[in-house]
Each structure stands twice: as structure tokens, then as C-alpha cells.
């Protein structure tokens, strides 16, 4: 059995990190799938989905580290070619990847006590985003 749904949200960019765990849990519950996997994947090339402890200090540490690894102020050929100044956002998104796949057991995504599913918008402007959620498993 498979089930799919979409999370739609507004984001600010510049590696804003949003906790989407409640929405993913809602979709898993609605699906009726009790055992299987859930894949959470952002549509687009300047955003990521991963897991983290969604705690304010760690979120800021993570954003700071992304800025150190892929500075938004650093020259990029992409930005020069397209005159959009978001080469860094593509690099961050490619480095992190667009999706996470988690087990589903007992009708719930399997997550640690301090583990949340997060969406990260790396682009250099606010955006309307879609995150595709697909489950495969048994009821």
C-alpha cells in the first residue's frame, strides 16, 4: 500500500529551519499505514529535509555552521551566470540532500526522543514551498 500527501508552507530563506514533525505525524496517521517507511522530500533545488534536535541554540549553531561552510557572501559562478546571488543556497541544499526516509512502526514515524524532522530553506529570499510525503507499507 502507498499513500502520498503534500505539506505547503511559507519560508524566509537564508537557511531558516522549520520543524515539520507534527505535519509528518498527521500524514502518517491519516495514511492508515502501521508498518513501513515514510519519505519526506522537498520539491526544489535550494532546500533540504533532515532530522535534528529542534532546540533554539542548536538551530542557530547549525545555521552558523552552514554559513561557515557555504558563505552567502562568497562569489559563485552560478550567481554570476544567472544574476540571482543564490549559488550558496544550491551548494547547501546539494550538500545536505532533499529528503529523509524513516521507518514507520505502530502507525508512527520512528524518531528519537529529541529528534525532529526539519525543513531548511537555503534560498536568498522568502518562498512558497512544497514538501512531498510518501508512505509505503501495510495497514
N, C-alpha and C positions, 0 to 999 in steps of 0.2 A: 504494500500500500504506500502511496506517496501523497503528500499534502504540501501546498505552497501558499504563501501569503507575502505581502509586502509591507514594510514599515516605511512611512513617509515622514520626513522631518525637515526642519529648517536649521541650518548651522551657520556659524560665524566665520569659519575658516581659520587659518593660521594654527592648525593642529588643535583645535578645540576638541575636547574629549567628552563624549556624552554616554551615559550609562543606558544601554538599551535592554538590559536584562529583563525588566518587567514586561516589555513588549514581546520579547522572545518567549518568555514563560507563558504569556497569554496565547500566543500562536501554537505552542506545543500543546497546551491544554485543549484548545479548540480543535486541533487536528484529530484527537482521539487515539493517536499513536502512543502506545505504552512502552514499547521497546524498539530501539533503532538508533538512528543518527539524525542530527539536525545540522544543516549547513546554513550559516549566516554570511551573506556576501553582499558587499556594497556594489552598486552599479556606477561605474566611473573609474577614471584613472588617477584621481587626486585625493583618494580617501582610503581608509583601511578599517578592518574589523579585527579585533583581537580580544584577549582577556587580560584583566589587571585587577588589582585591589583598587576599587574606585574610592580613593581617600584623597582629600584635597591636597595634602602635601606631596603625596606620591604622584598625583596627576601633574602638579607643577614641576616636580623633578623630571618626569617623563618628557613633558613639553620642552623643558630646558635642554635635555639631552638631545632631542631631535633637532633643536636649533644649533647645537654644537656640531652634530654630525652633518647636517644639511642646512647651512645658514641661509635664511631667506634673503640676505644681503649679498650673497656670493653670485658672481657672474655665471650665467649659464647660456650655452649655445641655443637651447630651446627658447629661452626668453628673448634672446636677440633675434631669432628666426621669426617667432610669432608675435613679438612685442606684447607679451602678456605677463611677463615677470613672475611666472609660476613654475619655472623649471624645478625649483626646490621641492614643490609640492608633489610633482611626479616622482622625484627621486625618493622622497619619504614614503609615498604610497607603494612604490615598487619594492622598496626595502622591506616593508612590513607585510605586504600582501593584502589582497582584498577580502579574504574570508577566513572563517574559523569553522571547523567541524567538531561537534561534541557528541558524546553518547547520550541517548535518552533511555532512562530506566524508570519504571513506575510512573510514566507519564510526565516526567520532569527532565530538563537538561541536567546532566551530571556536572556539578560545579563544586569547588571547594568552598569552605565557609567564608573566606574573604575574596572570592573570585567572582568578578562580574564580567559580562560581555559588554564591550565598548565599541563605539563608532568614533573614528578620528577623521575630521575633515582637515586635510592639509592645504587646501587651496588658499589663495590670497584674497578671497572675498566671500561674502555670505552666499550660500547656495541652498536650493531645494534639493533634497537627496532622497533616493530610494534604496532600501536595503531589502534584498530578496532572501526569504527564509524558506528552505525546503527540507521537509522531513521524509525519511524513508524508514519503514519499519512495520510493525504489527500492532494491531489494536489489542 
